[in-house]
Amino acid sequence: MLSPTSTSPRRGHLARILHWIASPYFRYRHANAIHAVRVALAMATSFIVTTGVDVPHGPWASVSVLVVVGGLQHYGNIRKKATERAVGTMLGALFGLFLILVTTFSGSQMLFFVLMCLIAGGCAYYAIGKAGYVALLTAITMVIVSGHGDLPLSTGLWRTANVLIGVVIALGFSFVLPQYATYSWRYRLADNLRECARFYGALLDGTPLIAEETARRFFAMSQRLVQARALMESVAKETDVPLAQLEEIQRLHRSILAALEMLITSMPEVAAGGSRFAIACSPREYAVRQQLLQMARALRFGRVGLLYRAVDTSAFVSHACDGEDENDRATQGMHWLAMRFVEQVDRLRLRLSEIERQWNIEGARPLND
């Protein structure tokens, strides 16, 4: 028999593992694997519920599970999707039962096909609009319930029941270890700011940059920028931050990447054995790298105090641009662009600090690197 002293370390180890799995950063890094497990468990539950008690036409419950939970949804979008799925499923079931009744009482297969095509066309009309998901699910459920007009009313009712069972199971599993859009948005923005800090540090030091590697890293940052844009609607729902404020942050995010890329592409080549080229001539411009890193840490770990921490510039001294003519237009242009870059970074810090209470969701802090 194990003593309490021997079991307590195991419990502590298990608690750490569970905390690690439940952490938002783990869910962000392994979103695809978690979603695969979630769908597999939902499918297994649909098998048990329908096959285990011998429910007629049980496979349609599994089909509904795949239709409803097949696409990974963020927590901020689940409530909206749940409503859309419920409305679409009920409308589709009602249309399907209506078609079965029409066929039963009229005995006309042609009338069934004409009505089904008209309803499907109406769903397609709305499928390209705002209620697209509801319209699409309505058409799919209608076909599942009614078939091709050769099903009795009892079969339609059983299929309707199985569709509803599948929807309930799928919605239940969609809340298991949900992926918060807010954290995905924060981590992508933090990764880009950290990359910007690396590039900016290289520019300050005059470190040569390999063109192929620079292009690859900028492509990755552009991808994260686009992905962050797609998350904003869900982030607004989760945090209650107005979408206009998130749009402003996204604009500054995009401007910072564009200005940095222009700085890198316009940086003059350094001759062999020549002195390094420094783009900054003021303490504030030298300190912006530290500011970028502080914002990245604030977003990554929820340490919002870093957004308000003043950057210490006492260790920096004003540098002249050695080896460069003050009247050189290219040099002046780079310094002007560097000043605009610094301004954009500071504005982003201010915008993030204004809404930090919303995006710093309590009780779900990620683990350290």
DANORWO-V549904 format. One record per pair of residues at least 4 apart in sequence whose ideal C-beta (glycine too) atoms are under 6 Angstrom apart, sorted by the first residue. I is the first residue (numbers start at 1). J is the second residue. If there is no record, write none. Layout:
I:J / I:J
//
This chain:
2:6 / 2:7 / 20:26 / 21:26 / 23:366 / 23:367 / 24:180 / 24:183 / 24:364 / 24:366 / 25:366 / 25:367 / 27:34 / 27:177 / 27:179 / 28:183 / 28:184 / 28:187 / 30:34 / 31:179 / 34:177 / 35:72 / 38:173 / 38:176 / 39:69 / 42:65 / 42:69 / 42:169 / 42:170 / 42:173 / 43:62 / 43:65 / 45:169 / 46:61 / 46:62 / 46:65 / 46:166 / 46:169 / 47:51 / 48:52 / 50:55 / 50:58 / 50:61 / 51:58 / 56:158 / 57:158 / 57:159 / 57:162 / 60:144 / 60:159 / 60:162 / 60:163 / 61:162 / 61:165 / 61:166 / 64:68 / 64:163 / 64:166 / 64:167 / 65:69 / 65:166 / 65:169 / 65:170 / 66:70 / 68:85 / 68:167 / 68:170 / 69:170 / 69:174 / 73:77 / 73:78 / 73:81 / 74:179 / 74:181 / 74:234 / 75:178 / 75:180 / 76:181 / 76:234 / 76:237 / 76:238 / 77:81 / 77:234 / 78:82 / 78:174 / 81:85 / 82:171 / 84:88 / 84:133 / 84:134 / 85:89 / 85:167 / 87:134 / 88:134 / 88:137 / 88:138 / 89:141 / 89:163 / 89:167 / 91:138 / 92:138 / 92:141 / 92:142 / 93:141 / 93:145 / 93:160 / 95:119 / 95:142 / 96:142 / 96:145 / 96:146 / 96:156 / 97:156 / 99:112 / 99:115 / 99:116 / 99:146 / 100:146 / 100:153 / 100:156 / 102:106 / 103:112 / 103:149 / 106:111 / 109:149 / 112:149 / 120:139 / 123:127 / 123:135 / 123:138 / 123:139 / 126:131 / 126:135 / 127:132 / 127:135 / 127:136 / 131:135 / 141:163 / 144:159 / 145:156 / 145:159 / 145:160 / 147:151 / 151:155 / 151:156 / 181:231 / 181:234 / 181:235 / 181:238 / 182:235 / 182:238 / 182:239 / 182:359 / 184:231 / 185:228 / 185:231 / 185:235 / 186:299 / 188:224 / 188:227 / 188:228 / 189:228 / 189:299 / 190:296 / 190:299 / 190:300 / 191:224 / 192:221 / 192:224 / 193:292 / 193:295 / 193:296 / 194:296 / 195:221 / 196:200 / 196:260 / 196:292 / 197:289 / 197:292 / 197:293 / 199:260 / 200:289 / 201:289 / 202:207 / 202:209 / 203:279 / 204:280 / 206:276 / 206:277 / 209:214 / 221:257 / 229:250 / 231:235 / 232:246 / 235:239 / 236:241 / 236:243 / 236:246 / 239:358 / 239:359 / 241:245 / 241:246 / 241:355 / 241:358 / 248:351 / 249:351 / 252:344 / 252:347 / 252:348 / 255:344 / 256:344 / 259:340 / 259:341 / 262:266 / 262:337 / 263:337 / 266:334 / 270:274 / 270:277 / 275:322 / 275:323 / 278:319 / 279:334 / 279:338 / 280:285 / 280:286 / 280:338 / 281:319 / 282:318 / 283:313 / 283:316 / 285:338 / 285:342 / 286:316 / 287:311 / 287:313 / 288:342 / 288:345 / 290:311 / 291:311 / 291:345 / 294:306 / 295:349 / 296:300 / 297:301 / 297:303 / 297:306 / 298:303 / 298:304 / 298:306 / 298:307 / 302:360 / 302:365 / 304:356 / 304:360 / 307:349 / 307:352 / 307:353 / 324:328 / 324:331 / 355:359 / 356:360
//
